[in-house]
Amino acid sequence: MKKLHFIISLLLFVSMAAFVQAEPVSDDTLDKLLILSGTDAQAKDAAASASMMFSQSPLGQAKSEKIQRFQATVMDYNTLIDGASQSLKSALTEAQASKLIDWYESNFGNRIAQAEEAGSSPQAMQMAMQNAQTLLADKDRVAMANRMMALMDSTKESIDMQKALTRAIFAGMSTMQSPDKPVDLAGIDAMITAQIEGATAQIEQQMRIVILNMYKDFSLQELESYYQVLGRPEMKAFNQAGAQGMVNVMSKALEDFVAEDTKKS
């Protein structure tokens, strides 16, 4: 019995030691990781895409201070990168972030980051759609893209981001059309969910085309190596937390804006 108590105590000690060693990621390390990985640049591209959607909607013609403040609050680059940062602080340890930095500082990691940064711009996405037929003709690369999408759960991430952007634009339009009425976020959410459910296959195909275009200059062997990297725990945590953080903070900014507006009405 004493031996059992000793073993249990030893296991608890080891567990506690491991917990103590799991130092949270520091601000400096996280900032370096965001820049090296291209996440910072991708947040700027996401904000640019949001602004493009905003400008192409009736909101783009609105001159009111309220609508301009809405765009600056909900669709701003600083909002997105802060959301990614806060989410990553909860998801990564200092050791995991340092391991990711080492990989992104390698020649291969740097090339991947540059390709992802370049391929995330609105212009690159538009070019990908124009070359869709050619990109989809290579069955081996399509199969690889499908594996990467499944591993990263990219369709869900894309849908979540599109929902957040569309939600923000519809809320802004509601504010513009009926400035004296509170925004019905529940009604907007129900409408968007119905629309997204019917467009999931299209969104998945668009994501597939973007991925094919993004990694078009890499061999299948290189993409297989990257697939293995994507499966590492620290990389999965990094990708999932960063993307979800951007969606969460945009949704929170929108809800805060609506709540503030409701109090004034």
Backbone torsions as a table, in degrees:
resi	resn	phi	psi	omega
1	MET	NA	-42.6	178.5
2	LYS	-61.5	-38.4	180.0
3	LYS	-63.6	-40.1	178.8
4	LEU	-62.8	-43.7	178.2
5	HIS	-60.5	-40.4	180.0
6	PHE	-63.8	-43.2	-179.3
7	ILE	-63.6	-44.2	179.1
8	ILE	-62.0	-42.9	179.4
9	SER	-63.3	-39.9	179.5
10	LEU	-64.2	-43.5	178.8
11	LEU	-62.4	-41.5	178.3
12	LEU	-63.4	-41.6	179.8
13	PHE	-62.6	-44.7	179.8
14	VAL	-62.7	-41.9	179.4
15	SER	-63.5	-42.9	179.7
16	MET	-65.9	-38.5	179.7
17	ALA	-64.7	-41.2	178.9
18	ALA	-64.6	-37.9	180.0
19	PHE	-65.7	-41.8	179.8
20	VAL	-63.7	-37.9	-177.7
21	GLN	-73.5	-17.0	-179.5
22	ALA	-78.1	70.4	-176.7
23	GLU	-67.3	130.9	178.6
24	PRO	-60.1	150.5	-178.6
25	VAL	-65.8	135.4	-179.8
26	SER	-80.7	161.0	179.6
27	ASP	-61.4	-42.0	-178.3
28	ASP	-63.9	-44.4	179.7
29	THR	-64.6	-42.6	-178.9
30	LEU	-65.5	-42.5	178.4
31	ASP	-59.5	-42.5	179.7
32	LYS	-64.2	-41.7	-179.6
33	LEU	-65.2	-40.8	-179.3
34	LEU	-63.1	-37.3	-180.0
35	ILE	-75.5	-47.9	-177.7
36	LEU	-62.5	-37.8	-176.5
37	SER	-78.6	-13.1	-177.3
38	GLY	85.9	2.5	-178.8
39	THR	-62.2	-38.8	178.5
40	ASP	-60.1	-46.6	179.4
41	ALA	-66.8	-36.3	179.8
42	GLN	-68.5	-32.3	175.3
43	ALA	-65.2	-37.6	176.4
44	LYS	-65.2	-39.1	178.0
45	ASP	-66.8	-39.3	178.3
46	ALA	-63.2	-40.9	177.6
47	ALA	-65.4	-38.0	178.2
48	ALA	-66.2	-40.5	177.8
49	SER	-64.4	-40.0	177.9
50	ALA	-63.2	-42.7	179.0
51	SER	-64.4	-36.2	178.3
52	MET	-65.3	-45.5	176.9
53	MET	-61.1	-40.8	179.5
54	PHE	-61.5	-46.5	-176.7
55	SER	-69.0	-28.8	-179.3
56	GLN	-83.7	-10.3	176.6
57	SER	-91.7	169.1	176.5
58	PRO	-56.1	-22.2	179.5
59	LEU	-63.6	-28.5	-177.5
60	GLY	-62.8	-21.5	-179.5
61	GLN	-93.1	-8.4	-177.6
62	ALA	-73.8	138.0	-178.1
63	LYS	-110.7	-0.6	-174.3
64	SER	-68.4	148.6	179.1
65	GLU	-63.4	-33.5	-179.1
66	LYS	-63.5	-45.4	-179.4
67	ILE	-68.4	-39.1	178.9
68	GLN	-65.6	-38.0	177.8
69	ARG	-67.8	-35.5	177.5
70	PHE	-60.5	-48.1	179.8
71	GLN	-63.1	-43.8	-177.9
72	ALA	-65.4	-29.1	-177.1
73	THR	-83.7	-46.3	-170.0
74	VAL	-91.2	-31.9	-172.3
75	MET	-113.8	25.3	-174.0
76	ASP	-88.9	146.4	177.5
77	TYR	-57.8	-44.3	-178.3
78	ASN	-61.2	-36.4	177.0
79	THR	-62.4	-45.6	-177.2
80	LEU	-67.1	-46.1	-176.8
81	ILE	-70.2	-33.1	175.1
82	ASP	-64.8	-39.8	178.6
83	GLY	-63.9	-43.8	177.9
84	ALA	-62.0	-43.2	-177.4
85	SER	-63.2	-47.0	-178.4
86	GLN	-63.4	-40.3	179.2
87	SER	-66.4	-39.9	-178.7
88	LEU	-69.6	-31.3	178.0
89	LYS	-62.4	-31.1	179.7
90	SER	-84.5	-20.4	-172.5
91	ALA	-98.6	-26.6	-172.9
92	LEU	-116.4	147.3	170.4
93	THR	-94.9	169.0	177.0
94	GLU	-61.1	-40.4	-179.4
95	ALA	-65.4	-42.0	179.4
96	GLN	-64.9	-44.3	179.9
97	ALA	-63.4	-39.4	178.6
98	SER	-64.8	-37.7	177.6
99	LYS	-64.5	-40.0	178.0
100	LEU	-66.4	-39.7	177.8
101	ILE	-61.1	-43.3	178.4
102	ASP	-58.0	-41.6	-178.9
103	TRP	-68.8	-44.3	-178.8
104	TYR	-68.3	-21.6	176.8
105	GLU	-83.4	-10.6	175.6
106	SER	-72.9	162.2	-179.6
107	ASN	-59.4	-45.6	-178.8
108	PHE	-66.4	-45.2	179.7
109	GLY	-62.0	-39.1	178.6
110	ASN	-65.2	-40.5	178.4
111	ARG	-64.3	-41.4	178.5
112	ILE	-62.2	-47.0	-179.0
113	ALA	-60.1	-42.5	179.6
114	GLN	-65.2	-39.2	179.1
115	ALA	-66.5	-40.1	-179.9
116	GLU	-69.8	-37.6	177.7
117	GLU	-65.3	-47.5	-179.4
118	ALA	-66.0	-38.4	-176.4
119	GLY	-77.4	-7.7	-179.2
120	SER	-94.0	-6.2	-178.3
121	SER	-71.7	151.2	177.6
122	PRO	-56.0	-36.6	-178.9
123	GLN	-66.3	-42.3	179.9
124	ALA	-66.0	-38.6	179.1
125	MET	-65.8	-39.4	177.8
126	GLN	-64.4	-42.2	178.2
127	MET	-63.7	-38.4	178.8
128	ALA	-60.4	-43.8	-179.7
129	MET	-64.6	-35.5	178.9
130	GLN	-67.3	-30.4	-178.5
131	ASN	-102.2	18.3	-173.2
132	ALA	-56.2	-45.1	-176.2
133	GLN	-59.9	-43.9	179.1
134	THR	-66.4	-44.0	-178.2
135	LEU	-63.6	-39.4	-176.9
136	LEU	-79.1	-9.0	-177.6
137	ALA	-74.6	-22.4	-178.7
138	ASP	-88.7	99.5	-173.0
139	LYS	-64.8	-35.4	-179.7
140	ASP	-65.6	-40.9	-179.3
141	ARG	-73.8	-32.0	175.5
142	VAL	-64.9	-41.6	178.3
143	ALA	-62.1	-40.6	177.8
144	MET	-65.6	-42.6	178.1
145	ALA	-60.1	-40.4	178.9
146	ASN	-63.1	-40.9	178.4
147	ARG	-64.3	-42.4	179.8
148	MET	-66.1	-40.7	179.3
149	MET	-62.8	-41.5	179.7
150	ALA	-65.7	-41.3	-179.1
151	LEU	-66.3	-41.3	-177.2
152	MET	-88.7	-6.9	-175.9
153	ASP	55.0	42.9	-173.1
154	SER	-66.1	-30.8	-179.7
155	THR	-63.7	-43.7	178.8
156	LYS	-63.0	-43.1	179.7
157	GLU	-61.3	-42.9	-180.0
158	SER	-64.7	-43.1	179.5
159	ILE	-64.0	-43.4	180.0
160	ASP	-60.4	-42.7	179.7
161	MET	-67.6	-42.6	178.9
162	GLN	-64.3	-37.9	176.6
163	LYS	-61.3	-45.4	-178.3
164	ALA	-63.0	-43.1	179.7
165	LEU	-67.1	-45.9	-179.2
166	THR	-64.5	-39.8	178.1
167	ARG	-59.3	-43.8	-179.3
168	ALA	-64.9	-41.9	-178.2
169	ILE	-67.6	-43.6	178.6
170	PHE	-64.3	-37.7	178.1
171	ALA	-64.9	-40.8	177.8
172	GLY	-64.4	-39.9	178.1
173	MET	-65.4	-38.4	177.1
174	SER	-62.8	-41.1	178.4
175	THR	-64.2	-39.7	-178.8
176	MET	-69.4	-41.8	-176.6
177	GLN	-76.1	-34.0	-179.2
178	SER	-133.6	73.5	-174.1
179	PRO	-62.2	-20.3	-177.7
180	ASP	-95.2	0.5	-178.8
181	LYS	-113.0	143.6	177.1
182	PRO	-67.7	147.9	-179.9
183	VAL	-72.8	132.7	179.1
184	ASP	-90.7	82.8	-178.0
185	LEU	-64.1	-35.7	-179.6
186	ALA	-63.4	-42.0	178.6
187	GLY	-66.0	-40.3	177.9
188	ILE	-63.6	-44.0	179.9
189	ASP	-60.6	-42.4	-179.7
190	ALA	-63.1	-41.2	-179.3
191	MET	-65.8	-44.7	-178.8
192	ILE	-65.4	-42.1	179.8
193	THR	-59.1	-43.1	178.9
194	ALA	-63.0	-41.0	-179.7
195	GLN	-68.6	-43.1	-177.7
196	ILE	-64.7	-40.4	-178.3
197	GLU	-58.5	-33.9	179.9
198	GLY	-83.1	-7.9	-175.5
199	ALA	-119.1	11.2	-176.3
200	THR	-59.5	-44.0	-179.8
201	ALA	-62.9	-38.0	179.1
202	GLN	-67.7	-42.2	178.9
203	ILE	-63.5	-40.7	179.0
204	GLU	-63.1	-41.1	178.8
205	GLN	-66.1	-39.9	177.5
206	GLN	-62.3	-42.4	178.3
207	MET	-64.3	-40.0	178.5
208	ARG	-60.5	-44.0	-179.2
209	ILE	-65.7	-41.8	179.0
210	VAL	-61.6	-43.1	179.7
211	ILE	-65.5	-43.3	178.3
212	LEU	-59.6	-40.4	179.8
213	ASN	-72.2	-38.2	-176.6
214	MET	-62.3	-39.5	-175.4
215	TYR	-109.0	22.9	-174.9
216	LYS	-63.4	-23.7	-177.7
217	ASP	-91.8	5.6	178.3
218	PHE	-104.6	143.7	177.3
219	SER	-73.6	163.6	177.2
220	LEU	-62.6	-34.0	177.7
221	GLN	-64.7	-41.6	177.8
222	GLU	-65.6	-40.2	179.7
223	LEU	-67.2	-32.5	174.8
224	GLU	-64.4	-40.4	177.4
225	SER	-63.6	-41.9	179.7
226	TYR	-66.9	-35.7	177.3
227	TYR	-58.6	-40.7	178.2
228	GLN	-64.7	-38.7	177.7
229	VAL	-64.4	-41.7	-179.4
230	LEU	-61.6	-25.7	-179.5
231	GLY	-82.7	-8.6	179.1
232	ARG	-67.1	143.1	-176.6
233	PRO	-54.9	-42.8	-177.2
234	GLU	-68.8	-34.1	179.4
235	MET	-73.9	-39.1	177.5
236	LYS	-63.0	-43.2	178.8
237	ALA	-63.7	-40.7	-179.6
238	PHE	-63.7	-48.9	-178.1
239	ASN	-65.8	-44.8	-176.7
240	GLN	-68.9	-45.2	-176.6
241	ALA	-69.5	-38.5	-179.6
242	GLY	-63.1	-48.2	-179.4
243	ALA	-65.3	-45.2	-178.4
244	GLN	-66.2	-33.3	178.9
245	GLY	-62.7	-39.4	178.5
246	MET	-64.7	-42.8	179.3
247	VAL	-64.7	-45.4	-177.4
248	ASN	-61.7	-43.6	-176.0
249	VAL	-71.9	-32.9	176.7
250	MET	-66.6	-42.7	178.7
251	SER	-64.4	-41.0	179.9
252	LYS	-65.8	-41.8	179.3
253	ALA	-62.9	-39.8	178.6
254	LEU	-65.4	-46.3	-179.3
255	GLU	-63.6	-38.4	176.7
256	ASP	-64.5	-40.9	179.7
257	PHE	-63.3	-44.8	-179.8
258	VAL	-65.7	-42.5	179.4
259	ALA	-61.8	-42.5	178.3
260	GLU	-63.9	-41.0	-179.7
261	ASP	-66.4	-36.9	-179.2
262	THR	-66.6	-37.7	178.5
263	LYS	-62.8	-33.8	-177.0
264	LYS	-77.1	-23.8	-176.0
265	SER	-83.3	NA	NA
